[in-house]
């Protein structure tokens, strides 16, 4: 009985881990804010270029 419960638990843990990996949020590239401020600010074009 205990063996079956351990097998079920292992199966459920693997399934939950798979779900977490599938739903992972992908991080966007970061804008170099200091450079953009030196150049006069962050524009929509700067944002688009860094996120393509």
C-alpha positions as CSV (number, residue, x, y, z in Angstrom):
1,X,0.0,0.0,0.0
2,X,2.7,2.4,1.0
3,X,4.6,1.5,-2.3
4,X,1.6,2.5,-4.4
5,X,1.2,5.8,-2.6
6,X,4.8,6.6,-3.2
7,X,4.5,5.8,-6.9
8,X,1.4,8.0,-7.1
9,X,3.2,10.8,-5.4
10,X,6.2,10.6,-7.7
11,X,3.9,10.6,-10.7
12,X,2.0,13.6,-9.4
13,X,5.2,15.5,-8.7
14,X,6.5,14.9,-12.2
15,X,3.2,16.0,-13.7
16,X,3.2,19.2,-11.6
17,X,6.8,20.0,-12.6
18,X,6.0,19.5,-16.3
19,X,3.1,21.9,-15.9
20,X,5.4,24.5,-14.3
21,X,7.9,24.2,-17.1
22,X,5.3,24.6,-19.8
23,X,3.9,27.7,-18.2
24,X,7.2,29.4,-17.5
25,X,7.3,33.1,-18.2
26,X,9.9,34.2,-20.6
27,X,11.8,37.2,-19.6
28,X,12.2,40.1,-21.9
29,X,15.6,41.6,-22.7
30,X,16.4,44.7,-20.5
31,X,16.8,48.2,-21.8
32,X,20.0,50.0,-20.8
33,X,18.3,52.8,-19.1
34,X,21.5,54.8,-18.3
35,X,22.5,54.8,-22.0
36,X,19.0,55.9,-23.0
37,X,19.0,58.7,-20.5
38,X,22.4,59.9,-21.8
39,X,20.9,59.8,-25.3
40,X,17.8,61.8,-24.3
41,X,15.4,59.3,-22.9
42,X,13.6,56.0,-23.6
43,X,11.5,56.0,-26.7
44,X,9.0,53.5,-28.1
45,X,11.6,52.7,-30.8
46,X,14.2,51.9,-28.2
47,X,11.8,49.5,-26.5
48,X,10.8,47.8,-29.7
49,X,14.5,47.4,-30.8
50,X,15.4,45.8,-27.5
51,X,12.4,43.4,-27.5
52,X,12.6,42.0,-31.0
